[in-house]
Amino acid sequence: MTDRYASFVQSGAGRAVAKRLGLPDPPRLRRYSPGDPLLPGPALVGAAEDGRLAESVTKILTFAGVEPRDPAAGTTAADGTPQRYGALVYDATGITDSTGLRQLYDFFHPHARSVLPSGRVIVLGTPPAECSTPREATAQRALEGLTRSIGKEFGRGVTAQLVYVTRDGGDRPDGDDLSAGTLTSLESTLRFLLSGRSAYVSGQVVRIGAGTAAAPADWNRPLDGQVVLVTGAARGIGAALAKVLARDGAQVVALDVPAAGDALAAVANEIGGTAVQLDLTAPEAPTRLAEHLAGRHGRVDVVVHNAGITRDRTLGRMDADRWDQVIDVNLSSQERINDVLLERGLIPAGGRIVGVSSIAGIAGNRGQTNYATSKAGVIGLVDSLAPALREHGISVNAVAPGFIETRLTARIPLMLREAGRRMNSMAQGGLPVDVAETIGWLAWPASGAVSGNVVRVCGQSLLGA
Ligand code: NAD
């Protein structure tokens, strides 16, 4: 589905009209193509006194082809023009009490207008639960207010995120050195958040814990050789997902209902994957799927539970069938499939489970009690399963899409649809590929220490914020 208003405003004449009338001005977002540089300009890298991550971050950026700059270099370029940056990255781990928060102002204030369109702001902190004192925990928690506000303030497609990096598992007794898995996942996370892959992700808090992670031989093919199952792959987000994962090197097993067989075959053929026609709610579905995966591949490295349905009615008007179907497709079938795949040892160490929730599961939505219940359940599944599977080296995460331009949202009445599209920091709906890229990052072998996260792909929607 196309957003005609955004196309109009992105034309020169349209922009002038929108500006004169004070209408929303959706920016053209920077989206990823293989081989793109990570950023459109250098990154300014700053750190609070005694920050423990700036050195690692500088190394990661340099290795990824980004030029890190020091704040001491000032605000003007060599030719006297104001210096522009592709990203501002700040290591705030050294902030140990509220008075230290002043260092944030000192870093960001002089450079607040220097970020290029679709640039990035990333603040790194220590998870408050791991802080040594209540004051340190308070200051680290405060970082969230800064990043979420920057996401709303900077505009022009600039995103802002907070990344909490564990102190656990370090090699030194004080825990200040990162373990190899945490460091690799910090790299995978920075590569995702800085790149155009994260175009529609903003205002998020990502937690990187201790865990094992494997860097790819080629960061342009971060899923090389991985066997990935995508449910609901015949169309919409699932079809985009199958294509993105295959582009990144995965062998994709694309699953959908038999009625969607033709569309599913087209997706599978396009990407050289295989198609499985199966209704996930059928009683024999988990065992049939397990047998297929065992027979064809001997394992499944990544399971993406994307299939989902809506059967909207206000609660008083909802028949029991609508309730049951939605809970079964969107939640219970995922649990049954996880159970069988795990019992049979088909998800190996280093495996990934990624669920698709929704901002309706966070904020609730009128007419969607069944859907929001199922999608909040997906978050519950992440919360309960991630700690249980950590010792097996399997990560569990979910994405929570906001307004994404698909058939599902095309059915929303016009005025509601316009409101849904514009009520976010990007003033536009996201694309299926934005959700797909985010799931891709969570699926990478390099992201193993990213577990237990629910990452919204919603352009920083006001709903559930
Ligand atoms: P879609 O309806 O276009 O695609 C869903 C796919 O799942 C379809 O191909 C369908 O055939 C398949 N499916 C449904 N029931 C199935 C079953 N029992 N067995 C196997 N396959 C089944 O939807 P979409 O917009 O691409 O959404 C994908 C996921 O993203 C869903 O979980 C949805 O709830 C979630 N989501 C979408 C949006 C959005 O704005 N589009 C927002 C939030 C969350």
Boltz pocket constraint, residues with backbone or C-beta under 6 A from the ligand:
constraints:
  - pocket:
      binder: B
      contacts: [[A, 231], [A, 232], [A, 233], [A, 234], [A, 235], [A, 236], [A, 237], [A, 238], [A, 255], [A, 256], [A, 257], [A, 260], [A, 278], [A, 279], [A, 280], [A, 281], [A, 305], [A, 306], [A, 307], [A, 308], [A, 309], [A, 329], [A, 356], [A, 357], [A, 358], [A, 359], [A, 400], [A, 401], [A, 402], [A, 403], [A, 404], [A, 405], [A, 406], [A, 407], [A, 408], [A, 409]]
      max_distance: 6.0
